Amino acid sequence: MVVIVLDTDHINVVQSEGSFASTLVANMGRSADKDFATTAITIEEQMRGWLALIHRLEDPHTDR
């Protein structure tokens, strides 16, 4: 069994909904390997980014 591991940069691209995201998702769809995963490190890095953004906001209940 082959599992393709997506790192934080890949996950960020997929979540961005831009042209790179479309290309990456299309390539994933054409891949012979259909099992994709990410790591706990990616989740931690994303959570740290969200927390940093929240801490920079003067009012965390507003949209930026």
C-alpha positions in Angstrom: 0.0 0.0 0.0 1.3 3.4 -1.0 0.2 6.5 1.0 1.1 10.0 -0.3 1.9 12.3 2.6 1.0 16.0 2.1 3.1 18.4 4.1 1.9 21.8 5.4 2.7 23.6 2.2 0.5 21.2 0.2 -2.4 21.5 2.7 -2.1 25.3 2.6 -2.3 25.3 -1.2 -5.3 23.0 -1.2 -7.1 25.3 1.3 -6.2 28.5 -0.6 -8.7 27.7 -3.5 -6.3 29.4 -6.0 -5.0 28.2 -9.3 -2.2 26.2 -7.6 -5.0 24.5 -5.6 -6.9 23.5 -8.7 -3.7 22.1 -10.3 -2.7 20.1 -7.1 -6.2 18.7 -6.6 -6.4 17.7 -10.3 -3.0 16.0 -10.1 -4.1 14.2 -7.0 -7.2 13.0 -8.8 -5.1 11.7 -11.7 -2.7 9.9 -9.4 -2.7 6.1 -9.5 -2.2 6.2 -5.7 -5.5 7.2 -4.0 -4.5 7.3 -0.4 -3.4 10.7 0.9 -2.5 11.7 4.4 -0.9 14.5 6.4 1.0 14.5 9.6 0.3 15.7 13.1 3.0 18.2 12.6 1.0 19.8 9.8 -2.0 20.1 12.1 0.2 21.7 14.8 1.7 24.2 12.4 -1.7 25.2 11.2 -3.0 25.6 14.7 0.0 27.7 15.6 -0.7 30.0 12.6 -4.3 30.4 13.6 -3.4 31.2 17.2 -0.8 33.7 16.1 -3.5 35.4 13.9 -5.9 35.5 16.9 -3.3 37.0 19.2 -2.5 39.8 16.7 -6.2 40.9 16.5 -7.3 43.7 18.7 -10.9 42.2 18.7 -10.8 38.5 17.9 -14.6 38.6 17.2 -14.1 40.7 14.0 -12.9 39.5 10.7 -9.3 40.8 10.6 
